[in-house]
């Protein structure tokens, strides 16, 4: 390709990208809220409370995006989606972002036309059984009836694990996590398998949770995170850096409790850039420079959200593990905010 032609093509592509990149943000601002796809209900991650208000770890991410864009975390509407429905909802434009315990895989990222903007929970597939079954290991599950939610990575992981270990199983498929849980409780199956976080979430709402045990084996890598459609780079950037801001906030000890003081008094140039008192990080995203300040003030940092919704002391009682900060024994890591 001749140099002049190459430059012309590149310029055209840049103009097209610019035209596309503003679309979702403009649409969101015009309607006055973000349409966020969530699960149909998973304790700790996304579920309506007794007043019908959505809350949870994934919900906090949606609220953080609204805080960054509108300076109002409540400017979100939630669309409950099953595992089968979630991708169609995002592809069709029914939702603006999907924040719903979704595993980042190559085919989803490439063939389905999505952009995963990062990992907000490092997970892995596990198994839950009733203690009365007397099983201590997944390697004792030969011939078991296994309840599975269809349309997930769980099915292939399960088949691979049992085949690799010379075991047979009888799959019992359902559309929603609630249906899987009820089938498991009614002894339609012997075993409940899904991401370990999902198992802890389901156990937390089961009568007599201590009668159920999550087995020690983790049979897969399940990097869970929010995603948006391909083709809108600015919207992807806003989604990505909202997550990074929550993670970086915890790393830099910026919280809802101290963010006002830090904004007024910090001598740390990195924190000043994040909070918008210097630099132009917000402007680069097409947002106000206090976008990250609003996330911390109105929603909190990653650690605050984890502790409130999932952590030790909540019904789920999940230890940070891999989801601890990189400098505290985990692998959670934000790209530099500069």
LINBELNOR-V394904 format. One record per pair of residues at least 6 apart in sequence whose ideal C-beta (glycine too) atoms are under 6 Angstrom apart, sorted by sequence separation. I is the first residue (numbers start at 1). J is the second residue. If there is no record, write none. Layout:
I:J
I:J
//
This chain:
28:34
41:47
48:54
49:55
67:73
89:95
108:114
129:135
148:154
174:180
183:189
203:209
266:272
272:278
273:279
276:282
282:288
310:316
324:330
39:46
66:73
109:116
148:155
162:169
228:235
282:289
323:330
325:332
326:333
38:46
81:89
90:98
184:192
228:236
254:262
273:281
310:318
322:330
47:56
66:75
203:212
262:271
282:291
322:331
323:332
46:56
63:73
66:76
45:56
127:138
228:239
44:56
45:57
46:58
86:98
104:116
263:275
45:58
46:59
276:289
62:76
86:100
276:290
199:214
79:95
172:189
276:293
274:292
275:293
252:271
38:58
181:202
146:169
148:171
150:173
54:78
87:112
142:167
143:168
144:169
145:170
146:171
147:172
148:173
36:62
145:172
195:222
149:177
263:293
34:65
149:180
34:66
125:157
147:180
158:193
147:183
62:99
147:184
259:296
61:99
259:297
154:193
36:76
38:78
40:80
154:194
256:296
58:99
33:75
34:76
35:77
36:78
37:79
40:82
147:189
254:296
33:76
146:189
33:77
37:81
145:189
256:300
145:190
146:191
147:192
144:190
255:301
144:191
146:193
238:285
245:292
249:296
237:285
37:86
103:153
141:191
245:295
250:301
37:89
234:286
249:301
250:302
250:303
246:301
247:302
45:101
246:302
37:95
161:219
35:95
35:96
36:97
37:98
39:100
34:96
38:100
129:191
157:219
36:99
37:100
157:220
274:337
127:191
128:192
83:149
127:193
84:151
28:96
83:151
83:152
125:195
126:196
128:199
24:96
123:195
124:196
123:196
126:199
123:197
251:325
138:215
138:217
131:211
130:212
131:213
128:212
247:332
128:214
248:334
247:334
126:214
127:215
248:337
244:334
244:335
126:218
82:175
82:176
124:218
125:219
125:220
124:220
124:221
124:222
123:222
122:223
123:224
121:224
119:223
120:225
119:225
118:225
116:225
117:226
116:227
204:315
204:316
114:227
115:228
115:230
201:316
200:316
113:230
200:318
103:222
104:223
117:236
104:225
115:236
117:239
118:240
101:224
117:240
120:243
118:243
99:226
97:226
98:227
97:228
40:176
97:239
44:201
43:201
42:201
43:204
43:205
61:226
68:242
65:242
64:242
64:246
122:322
122:323
24:232
23:232
25:234
25:235
20:231
21:232
24:235
20:232
21:233
21:234
68:287
68:291
71:294
73:298
73:299
67:294
68:295
67:295
64:295
67:298
67:299
64:299
63:299
60:299
60:305
57:305
57:309
56:309
57:310
44:309
44:310
44:316
//
